[in-house]
């Protein structure tokens, strides 16, 4: 279920909302044992709560930098747990190698 193709067929720019992200992260955690996803789920909820508490007031640059650094650290953990597929020089297959569901989400 990871990436619903129909979601991207609308005639406007779209990005995944955090409800979709959390659903996909939960799936990866439960079905594939991806431990880094728990950290991302917690992070997304914490940021949502901070935005709610701020009530429309912009965050200062230090807070934004802290959010960005934490996000990058969690994505880095995910990338470390899911290295890209190796490319074999002698392989004659056309096209790109299939990536895991976790890599596609990352």
MIDOSE-1310 file (N, C-alpha, C; in nm, 2 decimals, decimal comma, always signed):
residues 106
xxxx	+0,08/-0,12/+0,00/+0,00/+0,00/+0,00/+0,09/+0,13/+0,00; +0,21/+0,11/+0,01/+0,30/+0,23/+0,03/+0,28/+0,33/-0,08; +0,25/+0,43/-0,11/+0,24/+0,52/-0,22/+0,12/+0,49/-0,31; +0,02/+0,55/-0,28/-0,10/+0,53/-0,36/-0,09/+0,61/-0,49
xxxx	-0,07/+0,55/-0,60/-0,05/+0,61/-0,73/-0,16/+0,71/-0,76; -0,28/+0,68/-0,73/-0,39/+0,77/-0,77/-0,38/+0,90/-0,69; -0,31/+0,91/-0,58/-0,30/+1,03/-0,50/-0,23/+1,14/-0,58; -0,14/+1,10/-0,68/-0,06/+1,19/-0,75/-0,12/+1,22/-0,89
xxxx	-0,24/+1,18/-0,92/-0,30/+1,20/-1,05/-0,39/+1,32/-1,06; -0,40/+1,40/-0,95/-0,47/+1,52/-0,95/-0,40/+1,63/-1,03; -0,48/+1,72/-1,08/-0,42/+1,83/-1,17/-0,37/+1,95/-1,08; -0,30/+1,92/-0,98/-0,24/+2,02/-0,90/-0,12/+1,96/-0,83
xxxx	-0,03/+2,05/-0,77/+0,08/+2,00/-0,70/+0,04/+1,94/-0,57; +0,09/+1,82/-0,53/+0,06/+1,75/-0,41/+0,19/+1,71/-0,34; +0,18/+1,70/-0,21/+0,28/+1,63/-0,13/+0,20/+1,55/-0,03; +0,27/+1,45/+0,03/+0,20/+1,37/+0,12/+0,18/+1,45/+0,25
xxxx	+0,06/+1,43/+0,31/+0,04/+1,50/+0,44/+0,09/+1,41/+0,55; +0,11/+1,46/+0,67/+0,17/+1,38/+0,78/+0,08/+1,26/+0,82; -0,05/+1,27/+0,80/-0,13/+1,15/+0,83/-0,09/+1,04/+0,74; -0,07/+1,06/+0,61/-0,02/+0,96/+0,52/+0,12/+0,91/+0,56
xxxx	+0,21/+1,01/+0,59/+0,34/+0,97/+0,64/+0,34/+0,88/+0,76; +0,26/+0,91/+0,86/+0,25/+0,83/+0,98/+0,20/+0,69/+0,95; +0,10/+0,68/+0,86/+0,05/+0,55/+0,82/+0,15/+0,47/+0,75; +0,23/+0,53/+0,66/+0,34/+0,46/+0,59/+0,45/+0,42/+0,69
xxxx	+0,48/+0,51/+0,78/+0,59/+0,48/+0,88/+0,55/+0,37/+0,97; +0,42/+0,37/+1,01/+0,37/+0,26/+1,10/+0,37/+0,13/+1,02; +0,34/+0,13/+0,90/+0,34/+0,01/+0,82/+0,48/-0,05/+0,81; +0,58/+0,04/+0,78/+0,72/+0,00/+0,78/+0,77/-0,06/+0,91
xxxx	+0,73/+0,01/+1,02/+0,77/-0,04/+1,15/+0,71/-0,18/+1,18; +0,58/-0,19/+1,16/+0,51/-0,32/+1,19/+0,54/-0,43/+1,10; +0,55/-0,41/+0,97/+0,57/-0,51/+0,87/+0,72/-0,55/+0,84; +0,81/-0,45/+0,86/+0,95/-0,47/+0,82/+1,04/-0,44/+0,93
xxxx	+0,99/-0,41/+1,05/+1,08/-0,39/+1,17/+1,18/-0,27/+1,15; +1,13/-0,17/+1,08/+1,22/-0,05/+1,06/+1,21/+0,04/+1,19; +1,31/+0,03/+1,28/+1,30/+0,09/+1,41/+1,31/+0,25/+1,39; +1,38/+0,30/+1,29/+1,40/+0,44/+1,28/+1,26/+0,51/+1,26
xxxx	+1,16/+0,44/+1,21/+1,03/+0,50/+1,18/+0,96/+0,55/+1,31; +0,99/+0,48/+1,42/+0,93/+0,52/+1,55/+0,98/+0,66/+1,59; +1,10/+0,69/+1,56/+1,16/+0,82/+1,59/+1,10/+0,93/+1,50; +1,07/+0,89/+1,38/+1,01/+0,99/+1,29/+0,86/+1,02/+1,32
xxxx	+0,79/+0,91/+1,36/+0,65/+0,93/+1,40/+0,65/+1,02/+1,53; +0,73/+0,99/+1,63/+0,73/+1,08/+1,75/+0,77/+1,22/+1,71; +0,87/+1,24/+1,62/+0,91/+1,37/+1,58/+0,79/+1,45/+1,51; +0,72/+1,38/+1,42/+0,61/+1,45/+1,35/+0,50/+1,49/+1,45
xxxx	+0,47/+1,41/+1,55/+0,37/+1,45/+1,64/+0,42/+1,56/+1,73; +0,55/+1,56/+1,77/+0,60/+1,66/+1,86/+0,60/+1,80/+1,78; +0,64/+1,80/+1,66/+0,64/+1,92/+1,58/+0,49/+1,97/+1,56; +0,40/+1,88/+1,54/+0,26/+1,92/+1,52/+0,21/+1,99/+1,65
xxxx	+0,24/+1,93/+1,76/+0,20/+1,98/+1,89/+0,26/+2,12/+1,92; +0,39/+2,14/+1,88/+0,46/+2,27/+1,90/+0,39/+2,37/+1,81; +0,36/+2,34/+1,69/+0,29/+2,43/+1,59/+0,16/+2,47/+1,65; +0,08/+2,37/+1,70/-0,05/+2,40/+1,76/-0,03/+2,49/+1,88
xxxx	+0,06/+2,47/+1,97/+0,08/+2,55/+2,08/+0,12/+2,70/+2,05; +0,20/+2,71/+1,93/+0,25/+2,84/+1,89/+0,13/+2,93/+1,84; +0,02/+2,87/+1,80/-0,10/+2,94/+1,76/-0,07/+3,05/+1,66; -0,01/+3,01/+1,55/+0,02/+3,10/+1,44/+0,14/+3,19/+1,45
xxxx	+0,21/+3,18/+1,56/+0,34/+3,26/+1,58/+0,45/+3,18/+1,51; +0,53/+3,25/+1,43/+0,64/+3,18/+1,37/+0,75/+3,14/+1,47; +0,82/+3,03/+1,44/+0,92/+2,98/+1,52/+1,05/+3,07/+1,49; +1,13/+3,08/+1,60/+1,26/+3,15/+1,57/+1,35/+3,06/+1,50
xxxx	+1,46/+3,11/+1,44/+1,55/+3,04/+1,36/+1,62/+2,92/+1,43; +1,64/+2,94/+1,56/+1,71/+2,84/+1,64/+1,62/+2,72/+1,65; +1,49/+2,74/+1,68/+1,39/+2,63/+1,69/+1,38/+2,56/+1,56; +1,37/+2,63/+1,45/+1,36/+2,57/+1,31/+1,48/+2,49/+1,29
xxxx	+1,60/+2,54/+1,32/+1,72/+2,46/+1,30/+1,73/+2,34/+1,38; +1,68/+2,34/+1,50/+1,67/+2,22/+1,58/+1,58/+2,11/+1,52; +1,46/+2,16/+1,47/+1,37/+2,07/+1,40/+1,44/+2,01/+1,28; +1,50/+2,09/+1,20/+1,57/+2,04/+1,08/+1,68/+1,94/+1,11
xxxx	+1,76/+1,97/+1,21/+1,87/+1,88/+1,25/+1,82/+1,75/+1,30; +1,71/+1,75/+1,38/+1,65/+1,63/+1,43/+1,59/+1,55/+1,31; +1,52/+1,61/+1,22/+1,47/+1,55/+1,10/+1,58/+1,48/+1,02; +1,68/+1,55/+0,99/+1,79/+1,50/+0,91/+1,86/+1,38/+0,98
xxxx	+1,87/+1,39/+1,11/+1,93/+1,28/+1,19/+1,85/+1,15/+1,17; +1,72/+1,17/+1,19/+1,63/+1,05/+1,17/+1,63/+0,99/+1,03; +1,63/+1,08/+0,93/+1,64/+1,03/+0,79/+1,77/+0,96/+0,77; +1,88/+1,02/+0,83/+2,01/+0,95/+0,82/+2,01/+0,81/+0,88
xxxx	+1,94/+0,80/+1,00/+1,93/+0,66/+1,06/+1,85/+0,57/+0,96; +1,75/+0,62/+0,90/+1,68/+0,54/+0,80/+1,76/+0,50/+0,68; +1,84/+0,59/+0,63/+1,93/+0,57/+0,52/+2,04/+0,46/+0,56; +2,09/+0,48/+0,68/+2,19/+0,38/+0,73/+2,13/+0,24/+0,74
xxxx	+2,00/+0,23/+0,78/+1,94/+0,10/+0,79/+1,89/+0,04/+0,66; +1,89/+0,13/+0,55/+1,84/+0,09/+0,42/+1,94/+0,14/+0,31; +2,06/+0,09/+0,31/+2,15/+0,14/+0,20/+2,09/+0,11/+0,06; +2,13/+0,20/-0,03/+2,08/+0,18/-0,17/+2,13/+0,05/-0,23
xxxx	+2,05/-0,01/-0,32/+2,09/-0,14/-0,38/+2,22/-0,12/-0,45; +2,30/-0,22/-0,44/+2,43/-0,22/-0,51/+2,42/-0,24/-0,66; +2,50/-0,18/-0,73/+2,50/-0,19/-0,88/+2,62/-0,28/-0,92; +2,58/-0,39/-0,98/+2,68/-0,48/-1,03/+2,72/-0,44/-1,18
xxxx	+2,85/-0,42/-1,19/+2,90/-0,37/-1,32/+2,87/-0,47/-1,44; +2,88/-0,60/-1,41/+2,86/-0,70/-1,52/+2,71/-0,73/-1,55; +2,62/-0,67/-1,47/+2,48/-0,70/-1,48/+2,42/-0,63/-1,61; +2,34/-0,70/-1,69/+2,29/-0,65/-1,81/+2,15/-0,60/-1,80
xxxx	+2,09/-0,59/-1,68/+1,95/-0,55/-1,67/+1,93/-0,40/-1,71; +1,82/-0,38/-1,78/+1,79/-0,24/-1,82/+1,71/-0,17/-1,71; +1,72/-0,04/-1,70/+1,64/+0,04/-1,60/+1,71/+0,04/-1,47; +1,64/+0,10/-1,38/+1,69/+0,12/-1,24/+1,66/-0,01/-1,16
xxxx	+1,74/-0,03/-1,06/+1,72/-0,14/-0,97/+1,60/-0,11/-0,88; +1,52/-0,21/-0,85/+1,40/-0,18/-0,76/+1,45/-0,15/-0,62; +1,39/-0,04/-0,56/+1,42/+0,00/-0,43/+1,32/-0,05/-0,33; +1,36/-0,06/-0,21/+1,27/-0,11/-0,10/+1,16/+0,00/-0,07
xxxx	+1,06/-0,04/+0,00/+0,95/+0,05/+0,04/+1,01/+0,16/+0,13; +1,10/+0,12/+0,22/+1,16/+0,21/+0,31/+1,24/+0,32/+0,24; +1,32/+0,28/+0,14/+1,40/+0,38/+0,06/+1,30/+0,47/-0,02; +1,20/+0,42/-0,07/+1,10/+0,50/-0,15/+1,04/+0,61/-0,05
xx	+1,01/+0,57/+0,07/+0,96/+0,67/+0,16/+1,06/+0,77/+0,21; +1,18/+0,72/+0,23/+1,29/+0,81/+0,27/+1,32/+0,91/+0,17
